[in-house]
């Protein structure tokens, strides 16, 4: 599938004002607003276009499976540092469009922090090149990063260039017995110290901590934390994959809420807390013990927001996935959407019901 | 370059009257001699007198000023410390300069949350100074950090030596509070990760004051490393130094800083700072490692091995903090040092893929002959961000014109080599023509539409950063073929 094929589909849909639902691996169909529009399968537009290990970037087409990209990077000892989930067969386009990062987010940054450039097909079928392949580029508005997390509502991310990083030389996982309050306290304390923490995960009285970096740095941090806080070194490899892929039991349950909060936000004291990630910045609530409105309100009061992350269709059609935007911001969103997709044909309702 | 197309006609007297109703006398400048200090930013080659300079002290005043200017159709150019090097804060002849200099308070440093809330007029270095007692600092460190402000850093997405490892401004800002040209306040981002909706923070950062006026910034603070040490390596060929940079990255090392200076640059700075640079070397590399003492020792030994294998003729490792600072002093003082050996210099800011460094330097050497001007090169080698310093004498007829053409050629070559016309200084008024080289008509149209989504009447910093299609056509860089231009039926010239 060539770029011109993608363009042709969009040009035709724009002419007919026919909504399209952009999809490749389909691994994140559960995420965001209800799916609507004619299926536009872009999975055949795939392949790595360029990979320069010494320039620290990889460029690939939207339908390229993440496993393929990660395998190529691993051959040269490099990685996607934001550790995106695969959820089966996630592709690069969907990874960037959804903007979901994995366990390393707190330390390394989110998806948008690694986007250097995109080739975008907008809602009129016009192809644009934004950004590029160099780390520093402040020429023009940073449209590439704007597209991370835009859920395909501004265009098809035909090609994306991501910054890559070397894999850490050493990695070690520690496990501590700790309740929620103690875990939040130590995570914020450790976060302010020069420790090579690369992931944290708390659930049911256990705190898991991953340390990555130079051999010597990891070894000395492990010795210090194990000694002071009674942590045990454990083989963490499978554990961190189960966190990234959400196959860990903490993510089970019919509905799952994702609360992004300031790391220092105290325990919310709501029923259903199933896991804490990102040094306290991400908290998962499973089940429906707490009404949606209460979760949203409490998250907002704490300076964050709640996302209805995974839920049965019956709940998804009643409840918006994302927290509502303040009126001036919503107006800006509408104007931006209109400037990229004047006919409103791209993934309508996937981000907000209003567009 | 250096001119702003003018479509605005402002009634100066009426404007002054309205502003007097908003601001106390000490916050408003309208007389020519008071306006003079604001006629340019760090790029002194381009000057313009505004009609008025506003120095608001409260956000409510900012709102009133912007609302009033919107009502009257008056352009507004926001300004921080004015250290910008691309003329981004050059005033508009029919407009107002909105100086945020009095928004200079650090509102909060939160140790546990590792963040600081500051006003846009706070100096970059002041943030790290305020965070130091908590063992934290603000990572982006532009060379002008002693003077430049956070508001300006946001406008330019500023970088610095630490950016290779710790990211640019865009990676280190959590939230901004913005006033739109219509006087509406909105907040973007939050102290929590992944704020809902489009990533407007990414759009606003680096937007050169074209989309809104920032009144508050929440920055991320990071733990201060226990130790930093720098390796200084000298090379007898510039190409070898360039290859050494690639070899360090290929070895899986991301240093805290990786900087390069060529011989003309070291020759200029050594008498000035006495850093002990190898003056016979064609180029020197400075490679900093930070972290725990164990981590630094491990990285330094690996870096040293890579540099040796890459053919470094001499390698020195700083043995004390004083020595580390001395090694850096020359790099940090390169601009003023070059300023001492030439009446004027013109600092460029292009980014290229690292592997093209040697090629670019050879091309610059050829351009020195072509334009009859000398050029010293200092750059952020780790991220391919070049800062050629073209030396000229403004008093000599024709020299500035040659310097300008020299700079333009470097930028256009940067694009051809796969890079960008600006790494960290912004487009401003200086590089506006080269935007026509880097982007096609289509992307420029998208930029204009984004601008219109925030500022429909085009009043915020007009004529900067994004060229009009008319301007590109005049520069001979409008790519119109095969219906690529969206509305071919419209008359454009």
Interface residues (C-beta under 8 A of the other chain):
Chain A: X52 X53 X54 X55 X56 X77 X78 X99 X105 X106 X109 X110 X112 X113 X122 X126 X127 X128 X129 X130 X132 X133 X134 X135 X136 X137 X138 X139 X140 X141 X142 X143 X145 X146 X148 X149 X150 X154 X165 X166 X167 X169 X188 X189 X191 X192 X193 X194 X195 X196 X213 X214 X215 X216 X217 X219 X220 X221 X260 X261 X262 X263 X264 X265 X278 X281 X282 X302 X303 X304 X305 X307 X322 X323 X325 X326 X328 X329 X332 X333 X335 X336 X338 X339 X340 X351 X352
Chain B: X110 X111 X112 X113 X114 X134 X135 X136 X156 X157 X159 X163 X164 X167 X168 X170 X171 X180 X184 X185 X186 X187 X188 X190 X191 X192 X193 X194 X195 X196 X197 X198 X199 X200 X202 X203 X205 X206 X207 X211 X223 X224 X225 X226 X246 X247 X249 X250 X252 X253 X254 X291 X292 X294 X295 X297 X298 X299 X351 X352 X353 X354 X355 X380 X383 X384 X385 X418 X419 X420 X421 X422 X423 X424 X425 X426 X427 X431 X434 X435 X438 X439 X440 X442 X443 X444 X446 X447 X449 X450 X451 X452 X453 X454 X465 X466 X486
